[in-house]
Amino acid sequence: MAQKPSLPQGTRDFGPLTVQRRKYILNAIETVFKKYGFMPLETPSMEQLSTLTGKYGEEGDQLLYKIINSGNYLDKLVEYNEKGLGQENEDTTFLPSVDGSLRNLDAKKALPFIAEKGLRYDLTVPFARYVVMNRNDITLPFKRYQMQAVWRADKPQKGRYREFWQCDADVIGSNSLLNEAELLKMYDEVFSILQIPVSIKINNRKLLSALAKYIGAADKFMGITVAIDKLDKIGMEGVKTILEKIGLNQDQCDAVLKFLALSKDPAALPKIEAMLGHLEEGALGCTELAKLFAFLKTLNTQNQIQIDVTLARGLSYYTGAIVEVQANAGSLTSSIGGGGRYDNLTDIFGLPGISGVGISFGLDRIYDVMEDLNLFPETLRANETKILFCYFDEATQLRALELCASVRTKGIAAEIYPDVTKKISKQLEYANKLKINYACIIGSNEMETGKYNLKNLISGEQREVSQEDLTQIAY
Amino acid sequence: MAQKPSLPQGTRDFGPLTVQRRKYILNAIETVFKKYGFMPLETPSMEQLSTLTGKYGEEGDQLLYKIINSGNYLDKLVEYNEKGLGQENEDTTFLPSVDGSLRNLDAKKALPFIAEKGLRYDLTVPFARYVVMNRNDITLPFKRYQMQAVWRADKPQKGRYREFWQCDADVIGSNSLLNEAELLKMYDEVFSILQIPVSIKINNRKLLSALAKYIGAADKFMGITVAIDKLDKIGMEGVKTILEKIGLNQDQCDAVLKFLALSKDPAALPKIEAMLGHLEEGALGCTELAKLFAFLKTLNTQNQIQIDVTLARGLSYYTGAIVEVQANAGSLTSSIGGGGRYDNLTDIFGLPGISGVGISFGLDRIYDVMEDLNLFPETLRANETKILFCYFDEATQLRALELCASVRTKGIAAEIYPDVTKKISKQLEYANKLKINYACIIGSNEMETGKYNLKNLISGEQREVSQEDLTQIAY
């Protein structure tokens, strides 16, 4: 019996018009990446689980898609378990199944024996792995871009998919803040091309670190950062509740909230300096922000770029600048881009001392925002066909094919209706449905005279043309 | 301790130059696809295993990459097994583990409970699924192209990867042989652009079907096809051995070999017709081939397109024309493209009566052939940067940044060396390693005069230019 096919939850087909629109966005991003000297990299969809695990926190590990080993995937699991069971005094706590039963098989312990590969979760960890594996062939500073799908077994919801695309640009092997400035300018340029009004927010992790020291809670830095990161969703009161929960006293909480209140201040920098400038990291954070803005002035950005001290970003590997982009219009307020500087990303793969900074564009969210704001150019169509050749019978079909071929030699996208048995009205219906602008109908008269009727299907205008004319018209 | 990272077997990183070269091939293929009116489609990397299983033969099922269910992936397996074990008189032969032990867990039976998704194996089955799911929104004939990765857990070897790209163009909903002709012309055009000398071989499954009837072995059609498909590897004697094994007698074998001997005949068609023309399918196969060549003559193909009666192609769903492309030069003789007509592909998903025909380009094999034949344009570089701005200190850095920004406003790819502390020689070394052609060095003198030194790093030639000159040079 025929099966009714379906798609895995959280995944999507992209039909012709959608692909063209996605390509429109990708093209805008890639054009800017290349203009700033970034070089393309592509890594495999599958990585060793050992490469991925432990890089995205415990929650991230849960969201990794794991691929079952090829061949008899149970053999390793059974063998390991049996060996343990066979030995005397074996410590059974480390066995996937303490008594060899399926019921007591521990899913987490069993996993490494049945799955060694996973789908990539982001583009940053594969990039770090690539850098370490190719360290001898890479010229530093290395500016790479990467535009590929990533997969997360997250609960699907509006704007969140299980397969989605990231477009990353990173510079590694350079400490210069010029990189941060150029990356911010690239955000500015891409969103100007796409005509999405955006807020680009920047902060510096060093300020958050100084803040933690300032209130005498340096040991709670990550906890404070995670709390601040939730401000958008839970508000000041919510943040305060979390801060209390992780053990801050009233004075400490008040100081954090006072700091966060600076986010609405257009001249925040001197006030931040007054508060944290006496601490080494505070002074450094302020100097870095000031320098960054000096570069940005030279680069002449179009969109609003503002310091937002409440910007924290969840990822633990950021150590300097952090940045986030939000659309300023429409109903979709979630982040459409983000990034920052990291100093230790390649350490875990055995290559310390490489600093990097990067930004990421979320293709799927940008798409959703553009659709919401009706920003896709009207000229984007499912196909690029300029003209359809129609005909009546086998003789006129051959002439139509000849004309179609000669138009194509000029690089013009053209089609000939394939089936000889269809009526002209059916052929024109095909052209209309596909929004092809021109039709050329070949009858026996036209074959004799060598003069063909070219019809503009939108205006209805008709004109008589020769074969040569057909190849020279600006369709 | 730092881990030493590695890649899963059979997968590859593509560094900047490799990506540019792959894009060069993809771009040639896509340009032709679009010129012939094909529209892009993209389907998810993951499909339901129910969509994929049973479509590629038993061997194909083995080669599917399966993804472990999210959450506690063992729960369903244990629950099903326990239910069975708990019921009286339960037929334990259908349980994943007949006695509830890990040792007796049947890998094949357990699989559907722990994995419901798999990675796509080709682009044809996902396309058929898409057509069936979107049948009401699709205008027929539907011409779609799709250029995406596919995954097969095959034994890696030269030219065979576990993640590789296919570029497919298919027309569905039209029986016209004009489609076959245009698809063959597309092969012809793409390989002309890429300058790969190729042999395009065509055959018709109807002839093989007629041959089976002719020798009185219609029931052994697929067996005979599979044997013929192996001719390249095992020779005539090898084919004969297989034919004997599947039960053909001496006369039958001789007739098949006599038919196969026609492959070297430049005027094979009348001889095939003499042999098989009295059978309905034989006559039809010959008529179709003759008509196809008439269309091809009008389309004016450049590469050799020849009938090869020994072409069988393994896939069982082909029903009419079959085609295969091989490089005519170099050491890599395996197929770099193939396709054919299928009449029943959407049947299995509940949509009968849709005929289709398609071709596929194997990106990775085409890449290997082009590398082997040294066919990539010399102009392809890892990046597209035309000019690097160099400087001495913080003051000259700002001017360099300003100049770099003004060059970029003209769409010219430009870079500024990011770190202020490096010597000029270090900066020029960066330009040389990245094969950037021009360098512009900004000193305090240049800042004062507004005249900058532009150096061609290949010819060594130097000239004095203004800021405006810099934006107008043809780099």
Interface residues (C-beta under 8 A of the other chain):
Chain A: A2 Q3 K4 P5 S6 L7 P8 T11 R12 D13 F14 G15 P16 V19 Q20 R22 K23 K34 K35 Y36 G37 F38 M39 P40 L41 E42 T43 P44 S45 M46 E47 Q48 S50 T51 Q62 L63 Y65 K66 I67 I68 S70 N72 Y73 L74 L77 V78 N81 E82 P96 S97 G100 S101 L102 R103 L105 A107 A110 L111 I114 A115 E116 K117 L119 R129 Y130 V132 M133 N134 D137 T139 P141 K143 R144 A149 W151 A153 R162 E163 V171 S174 N175 S176 L178 N179 A181 E182 K185 A294 F295 T298 L299 N300 D347 I348 F349 G350 L351 A382 N383 E384 T385 Q397 L398 L401 E402 A405 R408 G411 I412 A413 A414 E415 I416 P418 D419 V420 Y430 K433 L434
Chain B: A2 Q3 K4 P5 S6 L7 P8 T11 R12 D13 F14 G15 P16 V19 Q20 R22 K23 K34 K35 Y36 G37 F38 M39 P40 L41 E42 T43 P44 S45 M46 E47 Q48 S50 T51 Q62 L63 Y65 K66 I67 I68 S70 N72 Y73 L74 L77 V78 N81 E82 P96 S97 G100 S101 L102 R103 L105 A107 A110 L111 I114 A115 E116 K117 L119 R129 Y130 V132 M133 N134 D137 T139 P141 K143 R144 A149 W151 A153 R162 E163 V171 S174 N175 S176 L178 N179 A181 E182 K185 A294 F295 T298 L299 N300 D347 I348 F349 G350 L351 A382 N383 E384 T385 Q397 L398 L401 E402 A405 R408 G411 I412 A413 A414 E415 I416 P418 D419 V420 Y430 K433 L434
